[in-house]
């Protein structure tokens, strides 16, 4: 056992550690380079973007691309819409997932195994795009923001992990709450959810990133341009920079590629700023919820 425990203190073990660290750092840099290039390109001039195929630092800094998009009513409306839909959608999806996971975590619930099997079945087979669209249409959700939230409200994978987390909580806590006169909803809200912050924070991040980056739902369900989300705006700018859309002064032509890069940076930045607040719960929530099957 001692020999097994200290095998990495040997010269071969140290060489392995160095190679492993160098390899992982190289892969990390490769993943980071595209974002650094996009960020640098958002501050570069159009002539520099046309003459330099790749660079990580612009020769001269220019804020004209950011001025163009940040003064655009279309962009500001899309940004506010996306923030609101992401915030409301994350809360709704977490509450619905927890509300379904809590009863399924009870072994004495009649038919719980069948319901869990049906949930797992949806992880492999789904209705598809056309049946989902017809369902959203029949429910009257077209051209409403609920169409971006409710069809994907409960993720099967998230449901299984949260259910497993609930099963690991001591049953004595619920019994104590019921002795104090709490019903099932009060027990869930006052006892279970406060103890489940790690796993809830983890899937809050998953849900928020999913809603923020969702492109297909707005494309399918929103035909009104005034309801565009940030991803739809990004798609429009990426396909073809429409200067009337970004409200640019035609006498002061902004860099077309710079605008595309700037929109990508602005669309990515909120998620990057949001992640550190949940990072301490991320690994803990995933590991705790996935231990028990």
N, C-alpha and C positions, 0 to 999 in steps of 0.2 A: 504494500500500500504506500509506504514512504517513497519507494522508487517511482511508483506511478504518479504520486503527488508532485514530485519535484523534477519530472522529466524535462520541463521547459527551461530549467536552469542549466542544462547542458549546452555546449557550444552549438550543437545542431538545433536545439530548441530556440536559442537566441537568434540564430540565422533565420529560422522560420518566422519568428516574431517580426524581424526587420523586413523580410520579404512581404509578409502579410500586410504590414502597415504601409509600406511603399505602394503595394498594389491597390489597397483600398483608397489611399490618398490620390493615386492616379485616376481611379474610377470616379472619385468624388470631383476632381478637377474637370474631368471630361463632362460630367453632368452639369457643372457650374458654368463652363465656358459659353454655351449658347446664351444663357441669361446675361452674362457679362457683356457679350457682344451686342445683344439687343439693347441693353441699358446704355452702352457707349454710343450705339447708333442713334438712340433717341436724342442725344445731345449734339450730334454731328450735323454738319451742313449737307445739303443735297449733293453738292459737287464732290464732297469727300466720300459720301456713300456710293457715288457713281464710279469714283476712281480707285477706291480701296475696297478690295473684296472681303477682307477680314481684318479687324483691328479690335483691340481691347481698351484703347484710350483715344479719344478724338483729338485731332490736332488743334481745333478751336471749339470751345463750348458755345452752344446756341440753345436758347430756351423757346425758340419760335414754335417748335412742334408742340410743346406743352402749353404754350399760350393759345395755340389754335384749338386744342381739344378742351382745355379747361374753361375757355370762354364760349364754348358751344352749348347752347341750351339742350340740344339733343343728347350730348354726352352727359351733362349734369343730370338730366331727367333719367337716363338709363342707369347712371350710378346710384341715384337715390332709390330707384325701383329695385335694383338688384340687392342693395343693402336691406331694404324693407322685406323683400321676399325671402332673402336668406335668413334674416332674424326670425320672422314669423314661422317660416317653414321648418327651421331647426327645432324651435320650441314645440310646434305641433307634432312633428315626426318623433321627437323624443318622448313626448307624453303618450302618443298612441302606441309606440313600441313598448314602453314600460307598462302601459295599461294591459297590453296583451301578454307580455312576458310574465307578469306577476301571477295571474291565475294558472298559466301553463307550468309554473314552477312548483305547483302543488301536486304531489304524487297522488293525492286522494281525489283529484278532480276527475269526474267521469268523462271518458273519451279523450283524456289529455294526450295519450300516446298517438291516437289517430290524428288529432289536431297538429301535433308536432310533426308527424309523418307528412301531412299535407303541406306544412310550411317548408319542410326539407324538399318536397317534390317541386315546389316553385323555384327552388334554387337551381334546378336542372332544366325544367320546362317552364316556359312562359307563354302567355297568350299571343305575344307578338305585337308589332306596331299597329297594324290595321284594326284588330279587335280592341286594342287599348284606345285608339282614336275614336272608334265608334262608341265605346263606353263613355268616354269623356264627353262626346257630343250628346249622347242620350241623357246624360246627367245635367246638361245645360252649362257645362264648365268652359266651353269654348270662349275665347277672348275674355277670360277672367284669370286672375293670378292664382286662384285655387287650382287651376289646371297644372300649374308648375309644382304644386305641393302634394296634393292628395293622391295622385296615381302612384307615387313612389313613397308614400307616407311610412310604410313599414318594410324595412329591408330584412329579408329572411336571415341573413348572416348576423346582423345586429341583434335581431330578436333572439336567436339561439344563444349568443354570448351573454346577453343581459339576463336571459332566463337562467343560465348556468350560474351567473353571479348571484342572483336572488336565492338559488337553491343552497348556496354556501353560507348564507347568513343564518345565525342561530335561530332556531324556531322559538326559543324562549322569549325573544324580543317581541314577536307577534303575540304570543300568549299573554305577555305582560300588558301589551297595549289593549288587547281584548278584555282583559280583566278590569282595565280602567274605563271600559265602556266604548272603546273605539270600534267603528265598523271597518270593513275591508278597505274602503277608499281612504278613510282617515289613517289607517295603519300604513297603507302604501305611501301616502303623502307625508306623514309626520315621522315615520320610522324607517321605512325601506329606502325611499329616495334619498334622504340625507346621508344614509350610510353607503349609498351607491355612487357617490360623486366621482370616483376614479373611472368607472366604466361609463357613466353618463357623459363625463367630459370627453372621453375618448371618442364616443360615437357622436357627440355634438360636433366635434371636429370633422368626422367623416361626413355627416349630413350637411354641414355648412359648406364644405369644399364641393360636395356633389351638387348642391343647389347653385352655388356660385358659378361653377364651371358648366352647368347644364346648358347645352345648346339646342339639342333636339326638341325638348319640350316647348320652348318659345317658338321655334321654327314651325312646329306642327300645330300648336294650339292658339297662337296669337297672330292674327292677321292685321291688327291695328298697329301701325308704326309708332304711335304715341305710347304704346305699352312695351316697347322694346326693353329688353334687359341689356346688361353690359356685353354679354357674349354676342348678342345679335348686332350691336353696334360695332363690336370688334370684327365680326365677320364682314360687315358692310365696308368698313375701312380697309380691311385686309384684301378683299376682292378688288375694290377700286376706290381710291381715295376721291370722294365727292366733296369738292371744296364748298359747295353750298350747304352740305350737311354739317360740316365742321364750322360753318359761319366764318370762313376766312376772308380777309380783304384781298380781292383779286389783284390789287396793285402790289401787294406784299405776299408773293407766292410762298407758302410754307413748304418745307421738304416733304414730299409725298411719302417716301419710305420712312422718314423720321417720325411722321405722324403715326404710321403703323407701329413702329417700335415703341413710341410713347404710350399708345393705347395699351399695348401688351404689358408694359411695365406698370401702368396705373391699375390695370385689371388684376395683376398678380400681387401687387404690393399689399393690399389689405389682408389676404390670406397669410402672407409671410409675417405680417405684424401680429396676426391673431394667434398663430401657432405657439409662440413662446409662453403664452398664458396657460396653455393646456398641456405643455410638454411634460410637466412633472407628473401628470395623471396618465399620460399616454401609455407607456410601457406597463405600468402597474395594472391599468384597467384591462388591457389586452391579455395579460398573463393570468390574472385572477379569474377572469370570466371564461377562459378557455381550458382550465384545468380539469373541470368535471364535465363528462359527457352527458 
